[in-house]
Amino acid sequence: MGGTVFKYRDNVDTDVILPARYLSLSKREDLAAHCMEDLDREFVARVQPGDFIVAGENFGCGSSREHAPIAILSSGISCVIAASFARIFYRNAINIGLPILECQEAASEIRAGDKLEINLASGKIRNLTQGRTYQAGGFPPFLQDMMDAGGLLAYLAKKKEEVLP
């Protein structure tokens, strides 16, 4: 996967990823239309399918709602790279099929507008703009299968079909 970077600070909480005033929305495209709007008013207008969010420590802190990772995924972001993630956001992202990678070095050095290529299976992050390569932890095979299926529910439906055709 390849795209352009949107770079954010430490402690980006779920209330700025998707403001609480939009929690009554249920369609993915409606959530995406308000993604990051309290932090970056231009995000929705500029994001392209395949782009990346890169952030510092504790990305996704705050409430435990799944709306935030759904909004990010639905906006076209292909992966979030951060120095660290809030644990509940980490799990919610995996549950809905939003690829995430933890890599302190990449989070510190990658700049807004850089072009990246990522291999999720290996965790390799290539910064094409800077000519640098970073190594994040890849997903174990069962989590990669879950991500490839589109999240936990899609993965379970696929497994059910395999067992009960």
Backbone as JSON Lines, residues from 0, in Angstrom:
{"i":0,"aa":"M","n":[0.84,-1.18,0.0],"ca":[0.0,0.0,0.0],"c":[0.88,1.24,0.0]}
{"i":1,"aa":"G","n":[0.42,2.28,-0.64],"ca":[1.2,3.51,-0.73],"c":[0.31,4.73,-0.71]}
{"i":2,"aa":"G","n":[0.83,5.83,-0.16],"ca":[0.07,7.07,-0.1],"c":[0.85,8.17,0.59]}
{"i":3,"aa":"T","n":[0.16,9.25,0.91],"ca":[0.73,10.45,1.5],"c":[0.39,10.53,2.99]}
{"i":4,"aa":"V","n":[1.26,11.17,3.74],"ca":[1.15,11.23,5.2],"c":[0.43,12.49,5.68]}
{"i":5,"aa":"F","n":[-0.49,12.27,6.63],"ca":[-1.06,13.31,7.46],"c":[-0.43,13.11,8.83]}
{"i":6,"aa":"K","n":[0.25,14.12,9.34],"ca":[1.03,13.98,10.58],"c":[0.35,14.72,11.72]}
{"i":7,"aa":"Y","n":[0.24,14.04,12.86],"ca":[-0.4,14.62,14.03],"c":[0.45,14.41,15.28]}
{"i":8,"aa":"R","n":[0.05,15.04,16.34],"ca":[0.78,15.12,17.6],"c":[0.54,13.9,18.49]}
{"i":9,"aa":"D","n":[1.11,13.95,19.69],"ca":[0.82,12.97,20.74],"c":[-0.61,13.17,21.25]}
{"i":10,"aa":"N","n":[-1.15,12.12,21.86],"ca":[-2.43,12.17,22.57],"c":[-3.6,12.67,21.72]}
{"i":11,"aa":"V","n":[-3.66,12.22,20.48],"ca":[-4.83,12.52,19.65],"c":[-5.96,11.64,20.16]}
{"i":12,"aa":"D","n":[-6.98,12.28,20.74],"ca":[-8.05,11.49,21.36],"c":[-9.22,11.27,20.41]}
{"i":13,"aa":"T","n":[-10.06,10.33,20.79],"ca":[-11.17,9.95,19.93],"c":[-12.16,11.1,19.72]}
{"i":14,"aa":"D","n":[-12.18,12.07,20.62],"ca":[-13.08,13.21,20.47],"c":[-12.63,14.18,19.38]}
{"i":15,"aa":"V","n":[-11.36,14.17,19.01],"ca":[-10.95,14.99,17.86],"c":[-10.9,14.15,16.59]}
{"i":16,"aa":"I","n":[-10.73,12.84,16.73],"ca":[-10.8,11.97,15.55],"c":[-12.23,12.03,14.99]}
{"i":17,"aa":"L","n":[-13.21,11.87,15.86],"ca":[-14.62,12.03,15.49],"c":[-15.33,12.7,16.66]}
{"i":18,"aa":"P","n":[-15.64,13.98,16.52],"ca":[-16.28,14.71,17.6],"c":[-17.59,14.06,18.05]}
{"i":19,"aa":"A","n":[-17.85,14.13,19.35],"ca":[-19.01,13.48,19.96],"c":[-20.33,13.93,19.35]}
{"i":20,"aa":"R","n":[-20.38,15.13,18.8],"ca":[-21.64,15.62,18.22],"c":[-22.09,14.8,17.0]}
{"i":21,"aa":"Y","n":[-21.21,13.94,16.5],"ca":[-21.55,13.11,15.33],"c":[-21.79,11.64,15.68]}
{"i":22,"aa":"L","n":[-21.86,11.31,16.95],"ca":[-22.01,9.92,17.35],"c":[-23.36,9.32,17.0]}
{"i":23,"aa":"S","n":[-24.33,10.14,16.67],"ca":[-25.63,9.61,16.27],"c":[-25.64,9.15,14.81]}
{"i":24,"aa":"L","n":[-24.6,9.5,14.07],"ca":[-24.5,9.06,12.67],"c":[-24.15,7.58,12.62]}
{"i":25,"aa":"S","n":[-24.69,6.88,11.66],"ca":[-24.41,5.45,11.59],"c":[-23.78,5.01,10.26]}
{"i":26,"aa":"K","n":[-23.94,5.78,9.21],"ca":[-23.36,5.41,7.92],"c":[-21.88,5.76,7.91]}
{"i":27,"aa":"R","n":[-21.09,4.83,7.39],"ca":[-19.64,5.03,7.37],"c":[-19.24,6.31,6.62]}
{"i":28,"aa":"E","n":[-19.9,6.59,5.51],"ca":[-19.53,7.78,4.74],"c":[-19.87,9.06,5.5]}
{"i":29,"aa":"D","n":[-20.9,9.03,6.33],"ca":[-21.22,10.19,7.16],"c":[-20.17,10.4,8.25]}
{"i":30,"aa":"L","n":[-19.72,9.32,8.85],"ca":[-18.65,9.42,9.85],"c":[-17.38,9.94,9.21]}
{"i":31,"aa":"A","n":[-17.05,9.42,8.03],"ca":[-15.83,9.85,7.32],"c":[-15.87,11.34,7.0]}
{"i":32,"aa":"A","n":[-17.04,11.88,6.73],"ca":[-17.18,13.29,6.37],"c":[-16.79,14.23,7.5]}
{"i":33,"aa":"H","n":[-16.69,13.7,8.72],"ca":[-16.35,14.53,9.88],"c":[-15.05,14.09,10.56]}
{"i":34,"aa":"C","n":[-14.35,13.17,9.93],"ca":[-13.11,12.65,10.51],"c":[-12.07,13.76,10.67]}
{"i":35,"aa":"M","n":[-11.52,13.87,11.83],"ca":[-10.43,14.79,12.2],"c":[-10.82,16.27,12.13]}
{"i":36,"aa":"E","n":[-12.09,16.58,11.98],"ca":[-12.45,17.97,11.69],"c":[-12.12,18.95,12.81]}
{"i":37,"aa":"D","n":[-12.08,18.51,14.06],"ca":[-11.72,19.44,15.14],"c":[-10.21,19.59,15.31]}
{"i":38,"aa":"L","n":[-9.45,18.77,14.62],"ca":[-7.99,18.85,14.68],"c":[-7.42,19.39,13.37]}
{"i":39,"aa":"D","n":[-8.02,19.02,12.25],"ca":[-7.51,19.37,10.93],"c":[-8.7,19.58,9.99]}
{"i":40,"aa":"R","n":[-9.15,20.81,9.88],"ca":[-10.33,21.13,9.07],"c":[-10.17,20.76,7.6]}
{"i":41,"aa":"E","n":[-8.94,20.65,7.11],"ca":[-8.69,20.34,5.7],"c":[-8.57,18.84,5.43]}
{"i":42,"aa":"F","n":[-8.54,18.02,6.47],"ca":[-8.31,16.59,6.3],"c":[-9.27,15.96,5.3]}
{"i":43,"aa":"V","n":[-10.55,16.12,5.5],"ca":[-11.56,15.46,4.65],"c":[-11.42,15.9,3.2]}
{"i":44,"aa":"A","n":[-11.09,17.15,2.96],"ca":[-10.96,17.65,1.59],"c":[-9.68,17.14,0.92]}
{"i":45,"aa":"R","n":[-8.65,16.84,1.7],"ca":[-7.36,16.47,1.13],"c":[-7.07,14.98,1.11]}
{"i":46,"aa":"V","n":[-7.68,14.21,2.0],"ca":[-7.35,12.79,2.1],"c":[-7.73,12.05,0.83]}
{"i":47,"aa":"Q","n":[-6.86,11.13,0.43],"ca":[-7.08,10.28,-0.74],"c":[-7.02,8.82,-0.31]}
{"i":48,"aa":"P","n":[-7.74,7.95,-1.0],"ca":[-7.64,6.52,-0.66],"c":[-6.19,6.05,-0.69]}
{"i":49,"aa":"G","n":[-5.78,5.36,0.36],"ca":[-4.41,4.87,0.45],"c":[-3.49,5.73,1.29]}
{"i":50,"aa":"D","n":[-3.94,6.91,1.71],"ca":[-3.1,7.79,2.52],"c":[-2.9,7.22,3.92]}
{"i":51,"aa":"F","n":[-2.02,7.87,4.69],"ca":[-1.65,7.4,6.02],"c":[-1.8,8.51,7.05]}
{"i":52,"aa":"I","n":[-2.09,8.11,8.27],"ca":[-1.96,9.0,9.42],"c":[-0.74,8.53,10.18]}
{"i":53,"aa":"V","n":[0.12,9.48,10.55],"ca":[1.28,9.21,11.4],"c":[1.15,10.13,12.61]}
{"i":54,"aa":"A","n":[1.31,9.57,13.8],"ca":[1.13,10.35,15.01],"c":[2.11,9.9,16.08]}
{"i":55,"aa":"G","n":[2.12,10.64,17.16],"ca":[3.03,10.35,18.26],"c":[2.48,9.3,19.22]}
{"i":56,"aa":"E","n":[2.69,9.54,20.5],"ca":[2.3,8.62,21.56],"c":[0.8,8.65,21.82]}
{"i":57,"aa":"N","n":[0.26,7.51,22.24],"ca":[-1.09,7.4,22.79],"c":[-2.19,7.8,21.8]}
{"i":58,"aa":"F","n":[-2.03,7.46,20.54],"ca":[-3.04,7.78,19.54],"c":[-4.33,7.04,19.86]}
{"i":59,"aa":"G","n":[-5.46,7.75,19.8],"ca":[-6.76,7.13,20.05],"c":[-7.16,7.06,21.51]}
{"i":60,"aa":"C","n":[-6.53,7.87,22.35],"ca":[-6.9,7.87,23.76],"c":[-8.31,8.46,23.91]}
{"i":61,"aa":"G","n":[-8.87,8.31,25.06],"ca":[-10.21,8.85,25.29],"c":[-11.23,7.74,25.37]}
{"i":62,"aa":"S","n":[-12.37,7.98,24.77],"ca":[-13.48,7.02,24.89],"c":[-13.2,5.75,24.11]}
{"i":63,"aa":"S","n":[-14.01,4.76,24.4],"ca":[-13.79,3.43,23.81],"c":[-14.64,3.19,22.57]}
{"i":64,"aa":"R","n":[-15.29,4.19,22.08],"ca":[-16.21,3.99,20.95],"c":[-15.48,3.61,19.67]}
{"i":65,"aa":"E","n":[-16.14,2.77,18.88],"ca":[-15.57,2.33,17.6],"c":[-15.74,3.35,16.49]}
{"i":66,"aa":"H","n":[-16.5,4.4,16.72],"ca":[-16.75,5.41,15.69],"c":[-15.44,6.0,15.15]}
{"i":67,"aa":"A","n":[-14.47,6.22,16.04],"ca":[-13.23,6.88,15.62],"c":[-12.46,6.05,14.59]}
{"i":68,"aa":"P","n":[-12.14,4.78,14.85],"ca":[-11.43,4.02,13.81],"c":[-12.29,3.79,12.57]}
{"i":69,"aa":"I","n":[-13.6,3.69,12.72],"ca":[-14.46,3.54,11.54],"c":[-14.38,4.79,10.67]}
{"i":70,"aa":"A","n":[-14.4,5.96,11.28],"ca":[-14.29,7.21,10.53],"c":[-12.97,7.29,9.79]}
{"i":71,"aa":"I","n":[-11.88,6.88,10.44],"ca":[-10.56,6.91,9.8],"c":[-10.53,5.96,8.61]}
{"i":72,"aa":"L","n":[-10.94,4.73,8.81],"ca":[-10.94,3.75,7.73],"c":[-11.84,4.19,6.58]}
{"i":73,"aa":"S","n":[-13.01,4.69,6.91],"ca":[-13.97,5.1,5.88],"c":[-13.53,6.35,5.13]}
{"i":74,"aa":"S","n":[-12.63,7.13,5.71],"ca":[-12.12,8.33,5.02],"c":[-11.13,7.98,3.91]}
{"i":75,"aa":"G","n":[-10.63,6.74,3.92],"ca":[-9.67,6.32,2.9],"c":[-8.29,6.03,3.44]}
{"i":76,"aa":"I","n":[-8.05,6.31,4.7],"ca":[-6.74,6.03,5.31],"c":[-6.48,4.53,5.26]}
{"i":77,"aa":"S","n":[-5.29,4.16,4.77],"ca":[-4.97,2.74,4.63],"c":[-4.27,2.17,5.86]}
{"i":78,"aa":"C","n":[-3.65,3.04,6.67],"ca":[-2.93,2.58,7.85],"c":[-2.64,3.77,8.76]}
{"i":79,"aa":"V","n":[-2.67,3.54,10.05],"ca":[-2.24,4.54,11.03],"c":[-0.94,4.03,11.64]}
{"i":80,"aa":"I","n":[0.07,4.88,11.63],"ca":[1.36,4.57,12.24],"c":[1.51,5.53,13.42]}
{"i":81,"aa":"A","n":[1.83,5.0,14.58],"ca":[2.02,5.85,15.76],"c":[3.13,5.28,16.63]}
{"i":82,"aa":"A","n":[3.66,6.14,17.49],"ca":[4.65,5.68,18.46],"c":[3.99,4.69,19.41]}
{"i":83,"aa":"S","n":[2.72,4.95,19.78],"ca":[1.94,4.01,20.58],"c":[0.47,4.34,20.41]}
{"i":84,"aa":"F","n":[-0.37,3.37,20.73],"ca":[-1.82,3.51,20.64],"c":[-2.43,3.28,22.0]}
{"i":85,"aa":"A","n":[-3.54,3.98,22.26],"ca":[-4.36,3.63,23.41],"c":[-4.86,2.21,23.18]}
{"i":86,"aa":"R","n":[-4.84,1.39,24.19],"ca":[-5.15,-0.04,24.03],"c":[-6.53,-0.29,23.46]}
{"i":87,"aa":"I","n":[-7.55,0.45,23.92],"ca":[-8.89,0.19,23.42],"c":[-9.0,0.59,21.95]}
{"i":88,"aa":"F","n":[-8.33,1.67,21.55],"ca":[-8.32,2.06,20.14],"c":[-7.63,0.98,19.31]}
{"i":89,"aa":"Y","n":[-6.53,0.46,19.82],"ca":[-5.78,-0.6,19.13],"c":[-6.7,-1.78,18.83]}
{"i":90,"aa":"R","n":[-7.42,-2.22,19.84],"ca":[-8.31,-3.37,19.67],"c":[-9.49,-3.04,18.76]}
{"i":91,"aa":"N","n":[-10.07,-1.86,18.92],"ca":[-11.17,-1.45,18.05],"c":[-10.72,-1.37,16.59]}
{"i":92,"aa":"A","n":[-9.52,-0.87,16.36],"ca":[-9.0,-0.78,14.99],"c":[-8.9,-2.17,14.36]}
{"i":93,"aa":"I","n":[-8.36,-3.1,15.09],"ca":[-8.26,-4.47,14.58],"c":[-9.65,-5.05,14.35]}
{"i":94,"aa":"N","n":[-10.56,-4.82,15.29],"ca":[-11.91,-5.36,15.15],"c":[-12.61,-4.88,13.89]}
{"i":95,"aa":"I","n":[-12.35,-3.64,13.46],"ca":[-13.04,-3.13,12.28],"c":[-12.18,-3.22,11.02]}
{"i":96,"aa":"G","n":[-10.94,-3.72,11.15],"ca":[-10.09,-3.92,9.98],"c":[-9.26,-2.71,9.58]}
{"i":97,"aa":"L","n":[-8.99,-1.79,10.51],"ca":[-8.12,-0.64,10.23],"c":[-6.69,-1.03,10.57]}
{"i":98,"aa":"P","n":[-5.81,-1.12,9.57],"ca":[-4.41,-1.46,9.85],"c":[-3.72,-0.38,10.68]}
{"i":99,"aa":"I","n":[-2.99,-0.82,11.69],"ca":[-2.23,0.08,12.55],"c":[-0.86,-0.53,12.81]}
{"i":100,"aa":"L","n":[0.15,0.33,12.9],"ca":[1.51,-0.11,13.17],"c":[2.13,0.79,14.23]}
{"i":101,"aa":"E","n":[2.79,0.19,15.2],"ca":[3.54,0.96,16.2],"c":[5.01,0.98,15.81]}
{"i":102,"aa":"C","n":[5.56,2.19,15.71],"ca":[6.98,2.34,15.4],"c":[7.43,3.74,15.84]}
{"i":103,"aa":"Q","n":[8.12,3.79,16.96],"ca":[8.58,5.07,17.52],"c":[9.43,5.85,16.54]}
{"i":104,"aa":"E","n":[10.4,5.19,15.91],"ca":[11.31,5.87,14.99],"c":[10.56,6.47,13.8]}
{"i":105,"aa":"A","n":[9.68,5.68,13.2],"ca":[8.9,6.18,12.06],"c":[8.02,7.35,12.48]}
{"i":106,"aa":"A","n":[7.36,7.23,13.62],"ca":[6.47,8.29,14.1],"c":[7.24,9.58,14.34]}
{"i":107,"aa":"S","n":[8.47,9.47,14.78],"ca":[9.28,10.66,15.05],"c":[9.83,11.3,13.78]}
{"i":108,"aa":"E","n":[10.23,10.5,12.81],"ca":[10.95,11.02,11.64],"c":[10.09,11.33,10.42]}
{"i":109,"aa":"I","n":[9.0,10.64,10.25],"ca":[8.14,10.87,9.09],"c":[7.47,12.23,9.22]}
{"i":110,"aa":"R","n":[7.41,12.95,8.11],"ca":[6.83,14.3,8.09],"c":[5.53,14.33,7.29]}
{"i":111,"aa":"A","n":[4.72,15.33,7.56],"ca":[3.49,15.54,6.79],"c":[3.86,15.68,5.32]}
{"i":112,"aa":"G","n":[3.11,15.02,4.46],"ca":[3.34,15.1,3.02],"c":[4.29,14.06,2.47]}
{"i":113,"aa":"D","n":[5.04,13.37,3.35],"ca":[5.93,12.31,2.87],"c":[5.12,11.23,2.17]}
{"i":114,"aa":"K","n":[5.74,10.57,1.22],"ca":[5.12,9.44,0.51],"c":[5.67,8.16,1.12]}
{"i":115,"aa":"L","n":[4.76,7.23,1.45],"ca":[5.15,5.97,2.09],"c":[4.66,4.78,1.29]}
{"i":116,"aa":"E","n":[5.34,3.67,1.49],"ca":[4.87,2.35,1.08],"c":[4.99,1.46,2.3]}
{"i":117,"aa":"I","n":[3.98,0.64,2.52],"ca":[3.96,-0.22,3.71],"c":[3.63,-1.64,3.32]}
{"i":118,"aa":"N","n":[4.34,-2.58,3.94],"ca":[4.01,-3.99,3.84],"c":[3.53,-4.41,5.22]}
{"i":119,"aa":"L","n":[2.21,-4.62,5.35],"ca":[1.65,-4.95,6.67],"c":[2.13,-6.29,7.21]}
{"i":120,"aa":"A","n":[2.29,-7.26,6.34],"ca":[2.69,-8.59,6.79],"c":[4.07,-8.56,7.44]}
{"i":121,"aa":"S","n":[4.98,-7.78,6.86],"ca":[6.33,-7.72,7.41],"c":[6.53,-6.57,8.38]}
{"i":122,"aa":"G","n":[5.63,-5.57,8.34],"ca":[5.8,-4.39,9.18],"c":[6.8,-3.38,8.63]}
{"i":123,"aa":"K","n":[7.21,-3.57,7.38],"ca":[8.2,-2.66,6.77],"c":[7.51,-1.39,6.27]}
{"i":124,"aa":"I","n":[8.07,-0.25,6.68],"ca":[7.58,1.08,6.28],"c":[8.69,1.74,5.48]}
{"i":125,"aa":"R","n":[8.41,2.04,4.22],"ca":[9.4,2.73,3.38],"c":[8.96,4.17,3.17]}
{"i":126,"aa":"N","n":[9.81,5.11,3.58],"ca":[9.55,6.52,3.34],"c":[10.23,6.86,2.02]}
{"i":127,"aa":"L","n":[9.46,6.95,0.96],"ca":[10.0,7.21,-0.37],"c":[10.53,8.63,-0.49]}
{"i":128,"aa":"T","n":[9.97,9.56,0.25],"ca":[10.41,10.95,0.22],"c":[11.79,11.12,0.83]}
{"i":129,"aa":"Q","n":[12.02,10.5,1.96],"ca":[13.28,10.66,2.69],"c":[14.29,9.56,2.39]}
{"i":130,"aa":"G","n":[13.86,8.5,1.69],"ca":[14.76,7.39,1.41],"c":[15.1,6.58,2.65]}
{"i":131,"aa":"R","n":[14.17,6.48,3.58],"ca":[14.4,5.76,4.83],"c":[13.46,4.55,4.92]}
{"i":132,"aa":"T","n":[13.88,3.56,5.67],"ca":[13.06,2.38,5.93],"c":[13.0,2.16,7.42]}
{"i":133,"aa":"Y","n":[11.8,1.8,7.89],"ca":[11.57,1.55,9.31],"c":[10.96,0.17,9.47]}
{"i":134,"aa":"Q","n":[11.17,-0.41,10.63],"ca":[10.62,-1.74,10.9],"c":[9.67,-1.67,12.09]}
{"i":135,"aa":"A","n":[8.41,-1.87,11.81],"ca":[7.4,-2.0,12.86],"c":[7.13,-3.49,13.03]}
{"i":136,"aa":"G","n":[6.49,-3.84,14.12],"ca":[6.1,-5.23,14.3],"c":[4.95,-5.56,13.36]}
{"i":137,"aa":"G","n":[5.1,-6.61,12.57],"ca":[4.01,-7.05,11.71],"c":[2.96,-7.77,12.53]}
{"i":138,"aa":"F","n":[1.81,-8.01,11.93],"ca":[0.77,-8.75,12.62],"c":[1.05,-10.23,12.57]}
{"i":139,"aa":"P","n":[0.75,-10.97,13.64],"ca":[0.83,-12.43,13.55],"c":[-0.18,-12.91,12.5]}
{"i":140,"aa":"P","n":[0.04,-14.08,11.93],"ca":[-0.82,-14.54,10.83],"c":[-2.32,-14.49,11.11]}
{"i":141,"aa":"F","n":[-2.76,-14.86,12.31],"ca":[-4.21,-14.85,12.56],"c":[-4.77,-13.43,12.55]}
{"i":142,"aa":"L","n":[-4.0,-12.44,13.05],"ca":[-4.47,-11.05,12.99],"c":[-4.41,-10.52,11.57]}
{"i":143,"aa":"Q","n":[-3.41,-10.92,10.82],"ca":[-3.33,-10.5,9.42],"c":[-4.52,-11.05,8.65]}
{"i":144,"aa":"D","n":[-4.9,-12.3,8.93],"ca":[-6.09,-12.89,8.3],"c":[-7.34,-12.09,8.66]}
{"i":145,"aa":"M","n":[-7.43,-11.65,9.92],"ca":[-8.56,-10.86,10.37],"c":[-8.6,-9.52,9.64]}
{"i":146,"aa":"M","n":[-7.45,-8.88,9.51],"ca":[-7.37,-7.6,8.8],"c":[-7.73,-7.78,7.33]}
{"i":147,"aa":"D","n":[-7.21,-8.83,6.71],"ca":[-7.49,-9.09,5.3],"c":[-8.98,-9.35,5.06]}
{"i":148,"aa":"A","n":[-9.64,-9.95,6.04],"ca":[-11.07,-10.25,5.92],"c":[-11.92,-8.99,6.09]}
{"i":149,"aa":"G","n":[-11.34,-7.93,6.67],"ca":[-12.1,-6.7,6.88],"c":[-12.52,-6.48,8.31]}
{"i":150,"aa":"G","n":[-11.88,-7.2,9.24],"ca":[-12.19,-7.02,10.65],"c":[-12.74,-8.29,11.28]}
{"i":151,"aa":"L","n":[-13.01,-8.2,12.56],"ca":[-13.41,-9.37,13.34],"c":[-14.71,-10.01,12.85]}
{"i":152,"aa":"L","n":[-15.74,-9.22,12.62],"ca":[-17.02,-9.81,12.21],"c":[-16.92,-10.49,10.85]}
{"i":153,"aa":"A","n":[-16.24,-9.85,9.9],"ca":[-16.07,-10.46,8.58],"c":[-15.23,-11.73,8.68]}
{"i":154,"aa":"Y","n":[-14.22,-11.7,9.54],"ca":[-13.37,-12.87,9.76],"c":[-14.18,-14.04,10.33]}
{"i":155,"aa":"L","n":[-15.01,-13.75,11.32],"ca":[-15.83,-14.79,11.93],"c":[-16.85,-15.35,10.93]}
{"i":156,"aa":"A","n":[-17.42,-14.5,10.11],"ca":[-18.36,-14.96,9.08],"c":[-17.66,-15.87,8.09]}
{"i":157,"aa":"K","n":[-16.44,-15.51,7.72],"ca":[-15.65,-16.33,6.8],"c":[-15.34,-17.69,7.44]}
{"i":158,"aa":"K","n":[-14.94,-17.68,8.7],"ca":[-14.63,-18.92,9.4],"c":[-15.88,-19.8,9.53]}
{"i":159,"aa":"K","n":[-17.01,-19.19,9.78],"ca":[-18.26,-19.92,9.89],"c":[-18.58,-20.62,8.57]}
{"i":160,"aa":"E","n":[-18.38,-19.91,7.46],"ca":[-18.61,-20.5,6.13],"c":[-17.68,-21.68,5.88]}
{"i":161,"aa":"E","n":[-16.46,-21.59,6.38],"ca":[-15.51,-22.69,6.19],"c":[-15.92,-23.93,6.97]}
{"i":162,"aa":"V","n":[-16.51,-23.72,8.15],"ca":[-16.9,-24.83,9.02],"c":[-18.29,-25.36,8.65]}
{"i":163,"aa":"L","n":[-19.2,-24.45,8.36],"ca":[-20.59,-24.82,8.05],"c":[-20.97,-24.33,6.66]}
{"i":164,"aa":"P","n":[-20.47,-24.97,5.62],"ca":[-20.75,-24.48,4.26],"c":[-22.21,-24.49,3.88]}
